[in-house]
Amino acid sequence: MNKSQQAGFTLIELVMVIVILGVLAAVALPKFVNVDDDAKQAAVNGVAGALSSASAINYASRKANSSKGVAVTTCVAVAGALQGGLPSGYVITEPASGSPFAVDATVTDCVLTANGKTANFTATGI
C-alpha cells in the first residue's frame, strides 16, 4: 500500500510567525522614528565641521599669501571659504558678542541652523 505524506506548515504555526513578526515590528518602529532627527542633526554637525575646517584652511592660506582665500571678519563670511558655498537651507547666525571680529581672533560661537537643528562652528578672522 502506497501512502502519500503531506508536508507543510499548520495554520497555528503560520499564525505564530505572524504574531512574532508583529511584536518585533512594534518594538523596532520607535527606534526608526528617531533616526530622522538624528540624521538631521548629523547633517548640520557635518556642515558646521566643514565650515570650521574651511575657516582654518582659509586662515593659513591668507597668512601665506594675502591674495589667496577670502577675507573673514564675520561668521557669515566663512561660507565664502567653503568650496561650493553654503548648502541651501542652512543659515549662519552671528554670535551675541557681535561682528565684525578682529584679525587673528578666533570666534567659537558662530551658529549654523537648518531643519530646526543647530550646531556651533569656529571662525578665525583674517
Phi, psi and omega in degrees: 000133183255106182258125179270140179259142176262139180237148178152188180259148176276164180298322180296319179296318179296319179295320180296320178297318179296319178296316180298317178297323177296318179294316179298319179295320180294327180282321185279333185302314180299330179292325180283335179294321181284347181296327180298313178297318179298321180294319178296316179295320179296323179295316179295318177299321180295316179292322177297319176297320178295322177294318178298316179295318179297322179295317180295317180292319178298318180299311180297319181296315180288330176294322180286322182208111187294348178274352180265159175070197181234152176287134180237114175232355178221164177296322182297326182295338180298330180301331177292338179274347182278124181299125182088354179077181181285131179299152180294144180093353179260140181231133177259131179246136179289150179289162179295337180293343175099167179224161355284163177252161189286160174299139181070003177275137178254125180249124185257358184246033170290140186242132176248133182230140173195142177053033180076007180248148180231157175207148177265151173221166184255137177232143178241127182289138178207000000 
